[in-house]
Amino acid sequence: MVNAEVIKGVNQLLVDAGVQPRPDESFGDFVARGLGISARQAEVLLTALHDGATVDEAVLKAGVEPAYVDQDLLKKVARLIGTTLGSIASKIS
């Protein structure tokens, strides 16, 4: 399960990138629309990144065709997830 702080951060990142959430849209659908992938791919991608996979590993696991995804936005999402989880871990330690 993706951490709530990660969800909040990814949501804000996508909004800052110009993607506006739709009423009653699930988080997975919002991310999928923002990245131009399917909802299932978004779920697998986010979970893999949350669990520590590299961007390349997460993309492969999710079955995402890298040529069709905004690589800059994808890297920002991955960086945000890593930073957020690192911050959370340092507070726990």
N, C-alpha and C positions, 0 to 999 in steps of 0.2 A: 504494500500500500504506500502511495506517495504521501510524504509528509505535508501537513497543512501549510507550513511556511514555504515549501517548494511550490505548492499550488498557487499561493498568493503571489510569489515572485514571478512565476512563469506567466500568470495572468497579467500582471502589470507590464512585463516585458512585451507581451503581444499587443497590449493596448498602446504602449509607447511606440510600437512598430506600425500602428495604424489599423490593427485588427480589433474591431469592437465586438464584444460578446452580444449574442442575440438573447432575447427573453427566453427563459426556460431551456437554454442550451446547456448541455452537460459540459463539464470541463474537457473531457476527452474529445468531444465534437468541436469545441472551440479551438483546442490545440491543433486538431487535425485540419481544420479550415485554415488556420494561420500558417501552417507548414505546407499545406497542399497535399496531405496524405489522408489515408482512411482513418476512421476512428479506432479501428483495431490496431493499425500500425502505430498510431499515436500512443495508445495504451502500452503496447509492448516497448516502444521507444522510451517513453518516460520511465517505465518500470526498470528497464535495463540501465538507463542513465542513473536513476536513483540508487540502483544496486551497485554502482561503481564501474559500469562498462564504459569504455571509451566511445567517442562518437561513432567511429567506424564499426565497432562491435555492436553498438545499439542499432545502427542503421541496418546492418546485416541481419541481426536477429529479428528486426521488425519487417524485413523484406521491403525496405524502402529503396527505390531507385535513386541514388545520389544525384544524378543529373537533373532530376525533376523537383528537387527540394532547394529552397533558399539556404545555401550552405552557411551564409553569414548569420542568419537568424537561428539556424540549427545549432551553430557553435555558441551563440549567445545563450541559448536555452541550456545547453550542456554546461557551460561555464557557470551560469547562475545556479543550476542544481548543485554542482560541486562546491561552489562557494557557500551556498546556504547550508548544505549538510556539514561542511567543515566548520562553519560558525556554530552550528548546533552542537557538534561533537566537542568543540573546545569549551562550551559552556557547561557541558556535562562532566568533563574531566576535572 
